[in-house]
Amino acid sequence: MLINPNTSTATTGMMTAIAGRSLGRARPLQAGTAPAVRGVTVSRGPRMLTDPAALRAAAREVLAAGLRAVAAGDCAALLVGAFGDPGVAELRAAVRVPVVGIGEAALAEAAAGGTPFGIATTTPLLAEAIAAHVTALGLADRYTGLRLTTGTPERLSAHPALLVDRLERAVRACVERDGARAVVIGGGPLGEAAEELRTRCGVGIVAPIPAACRAIARLLSG
């Protein structure tokens, strides 16, 4: 079950589609079948999580959605589709199925083997929260910093080509100015842009949704 912590059903559909493809590659099943990924959109909150208050409010909604999914009895794992991982800790304390946040999964993958990594994203008001999350995960010694796009998150989300262009500039700044050797694209709603950037940038791009699916596959296989 993929939980979208914002209220955009279009974003839920996009992230669920990426997760389905990614989990199929990470955990192939018998011929002719595909892993079942269902998406759920939280019932209340903003259409985009762009500041710390929105993240805090989303955690409550994610917890409620996750509890409902597990109570239905057909949920093998929960994937929280916001880069700040709202509600992940609370869900882990409340359920027995694996719970993975796209932020923690992507950051851990980018930093594997001591790789210096940066983050490119669209949400300036979350810069401090992102840095604190990196530190809480024990990855600060490999973190080269955050590069932000120009333009508001709302405007960029409405213009996909512009979003990819601005994110590519931020990725290049992470590499050329900060010395990153891997760059995380910081946001679940940036999932399609992250997939396109993997073909456009000569650096390791870590897309959060596929990274989370690989983490879930490892947990389910173990």
C-alpha positions as CSV (number, residue, x, y, z in Angstrom):
1,M,0.0,0.0,0.0
2,L,1.4,3.4,-1.0
3,I,0.1,6.2,1.1
4,N,0.1,9.7,-0.5
5,P,0.4,12.2,2.4
6,N,-1.0,15.0,0.3
7,T,-4.6,15.2,-1.1
8,S,-3.8,15.1,-4.8
9,T,-5.3,12.0,-6.3
10,A,-3.3,12.6,-9.5
11,T,-0.1,12.4,-7.5
12,T,-1.3,9.2,-5.9
13,G,-1.9,7.7,-9.3
14,M,1.5,8.7,-10.6
15,M,3.4,7.5,-7.6
16,T,1.5,4.2,-7.5
17,A,2.3,3.5,-11.1
18,I,6.0,4.2,-10.5
19,A,5.9,1.9,-7.4
20,G,4.3,-0.9,-9.4
21,R,6.9,-0.8,-12.1
22,S,9.7,-0.5,-9.5
23,L,8.5,-3.3,-7.3
24,G,8.1,-5.5,-10.3
25,R,11.8,-5.1,-11.1
26,A,12.9,-5.4,-7.5
27,R,10.9,-8.4,-6.5
28,P,9.8,-10.3,-9.6
29,L,7.0,-12.8,-9.1
30,Q,6.1,-15.8,-11.1
31,A,5.6,-15.4,-14.9
32,G,2.5,-13.6,-15.9
33,T,1.9,-11.8,-12.5
34,A,2.9,-8.4,-11.2
35,P,3.2,-7.1,-7.7
36,A,0.0,-5.5,-6.5
37,V,0.5,-1.9,-5.4
38,R,-2.5,0.0,-4.2
39,G,-2.5,3.7,-3.6
40,V,-4.4,5.6,-1.0
41,T,-4.8,9.4,-0.7
42,V,-5.1,10.9,2.8
43,S,-8.5,12.4,3.5
44,R,-7.4,15.8,4.8
45,G,-4.6,18.2,4.3
46,P,-2.9,20.3,1.5
47,R,-2.4,19.2,-2.1
48,M,1.4,19.7,-1.6
49,L,3.6,19.4,1.5
50,T,5.7,22.5,1.3
51,D,6.4,23.5,4.9
52,P,7.0,21.9,8.3
53,A,3.5,22.5,9.6
54,A,2.1,20.6,6.6
55,L,4.5,17.7,7.3
56,R,3.4,17.5,10.9
57,A,-0.3,17.5,10.0
58,A,0.3,14.9,7.4
59,A,1.8,12.5,9.9
60,R,-1.6,12.1,11.6
61,E,-3.4,11.4,8.4
62,V,-0.7,8.9,7.3
63,L,-1.0,7.0,10.6
64,A,-4.8,6.8,10.2
65,A,-4.5,5.6,6.6
66,G,-1.9,3.0,7.4
67,L,-3.9,1.6,10.3
68,R,-7.0,1.3,8.1
69,A,-4.9,-0.5,5.4
70,V,-3.4,-3.0,7.8
71,A,-6.8,-3.6,9.5
72,A,-8.2,-4.7,6.1
73,G,-5.9,-7.7,6.3
74,D,-4.4,-7.7,2.8
75,C,-1.5,-5.3,3.2
76,A,2.1,-6.8,3.2
77,A,3.9,-3.5,3.5
78,L,3.3,0.2,3.7
79,L,5.2,2.8,1.6
80,V,4.9,6.5,2.7
81,G,5.2,8.7,-0.3
82,A,6.5,12.0,1.0
83,F,10.2,12.9,1.3
84,G,9.9,14.0,4.9
85,D,8.6,10.6,5.9
86,P,5.6,11.9,7.9
87,G,4.0,9.2,10.0
88,V,6.7,6.6,9.4
89,A,7.9,6.3,13.0
90,E,4.3,6.3,14.3
91,L,3.3,3.5,11.9
92,R,6.3,1.4,12.8
93,A,5.3,1.6,16.4
94,A,1.7,0.6,15.7
95,V,1.8,-2.2,13.0
96,R,3.7,-5.4,12.3
97,V,4.2,-5.1,8.6
98,P,7.2,-3.3,7.1
99,V,6.9,0.4,6.8
100,V,9.3,2.4,4.5
101,G,9.5,6.1,3.9
102,I,10.7,7.3,0.5
103,G,13.0,9.8,2.1
104,E,14.9,7.5,4.4
105,A,15.2,4.8,1.6
106,A,16.6,7.3,-0.9
107,L,19.0,8.9,1.5
108,A,20.4,5.5,2.6
109,E,20.8,4.3,-0.9
110,A,22.5,7.5,-2.0
111,A,25.0,7.4,0.9
112,A,25.8,3.7,0.5
113,G,29.5,2.9,0.6
114,G,30.3,6.3,1.9
115,T,29.3,8.1,-1.3
116,P,29.0,11.9,-1.0
117,F,25.5,12.8,-1.9
118,G,23.4,15.9,-2.4
119,I,19.7,16.6,-2.6
120,A,17.8,18.5,-5.3
121,T,14.3,19.6,-4.6
122,T,11.7,22.3,-4.9
123,T,10.6,23.2,-1.4
124,P,12.8,25.9,0.3
125,L,10.6,26.0,3.5
126,L,11.6,22.4,4.2
127,A,15.3,22.9,3.9
128,E,16.0,22.8,7.6
129,A,13.7,19.8,8.1
130,I,15.5,17.9,5.3
131,A,18.9,18.6,6.8
132,A,17.6,17.5,10.2
133,H,16.3,14.2,8.7
134,V,19.7,13.6,7.1
135,T,21.4,14.0,10.5
136,A,18.8,11.9,12.3
137,L,19.6,9.0,9.9
138,G,23.3,9.3,10.7
139,L,24.3,10.4,7.2
140,A,25.5,14.0,7.8
141,D,29.1,13.1,7.2
142,R,28.4,12.2,3.6
143,Y,25.9,15.0,2.9
144,T,27.2,17.7,0.5
145,G,24.1,19.9,0.8
146,L,20.8,20.9,-0.7
147,R,20.2,22.7,-4.0
148,L,16.8,24.3,-4.7
149,T,15.0,25.0,-7.9
150,T,13.9,28.5,-8.7
151,G,10.2,29.1,-8.9
152,T,7.5,28.1,-6.5
153,P,6.7,24.4,-6.1
154,E,3.1,25.0,-7.2
155,R,4.2,26.6,-10.5
156,L,6.8,24.0,-11.3
157,S,4.4,21.2,-10.6
158,A,2.0,22.6,-13.2
159,H,4.7,22.7,-15.9
160,P,6.5,19.3,-16.1
161,A,9.1,20.4,-18.7
162,L,10.1,23.4,-16.6
163,L,10.2,21.3,-13.5
164,V,12.7,18.9,-15.1
165,D,14.8,21.7,-16.4
166,R,15.0,23.5,-13.0
167,L,15.8,20.2,-11.2
168,E,18.5,19.4,-13.7
169,R,20.2,22.7,-12.9
170,A,19.9,21.9,-9.2
171,V,21.4,18.4,-9.8
172,R,24.3,19.9,-11.7
173,A,25.0,22.4,-8.9
174,C,25.1,19.5,-6.4
175,V,27.8,17.9,-8.5
176,E,29.8,20.8,-9.9
177,R,29.7,23.1,-6.8
178,D,29.3,20.7,-3.9
179,G,31.1,17.6,-5.0
180,A,28.2,15.2,-4.8
181,R,28.6,11.8,-6.6
182,A,25.0,10.9,-6.1
183,V,21.9,13.2,-6.1
184,V,18.6,12.4,-4.5
185,I,15.5,14.0,-6.1
186,G,13.7,15.1,-3.0
187,G,10.0,14.5,-3.3
188,G,7.4,11.9,-4.1
189,P,5.5,14.2,-6.5
190,L,8.8,14.6,-8.3
191,G,8.8,10.9,-9.3
192,E,8.3,11.3,-13.0
193,A,10.9,14.1,-13.2
194,A,13.3,11.9,-11.3
195,E,12.9,9.1,-13.8
196,E,13.6,11.5,-16.7
197,L,16.6,13.0,-15.0
198,R,18.2,9.5,-14.7
199,T,18.6,9.5,-18.5
200,R,19.7,13.2,-18.7
201,C,22.4,13.6,-16.0
202,G,25.8,12.0,-15.9
203,V,25.6,11.4,-12.2
204,G,23.9,8.8,-10.1
205,I,20.3,10.0,-9.6
206,V,18.4,8.4,-6.7
207,A,14.7,8.5,-7.3
208,P,12.9,8.0,-3.9
209,I,10.0,5.8,-4.9
210,P,12.1,3.1,-6.7
211,A,14.6,3.3,-3.7
212,A,11.7,2.6,-1.3
213,C,10.5,-0.3,-3.4
214,R,13.9,-1.8,-3.4
215,A,14.0,-1.5,0.4
216,I,10.5,-3.1,0.7
217,A,11.6,-6.0,-1.6
218,R,14.6,-6.6,0.7
219,L,12.4,-6.6,3.8
220,L,9.8,-8.9,2.3
221,S,12.5,-11.3,1.0
222,G,14.2,-11.4,4.4
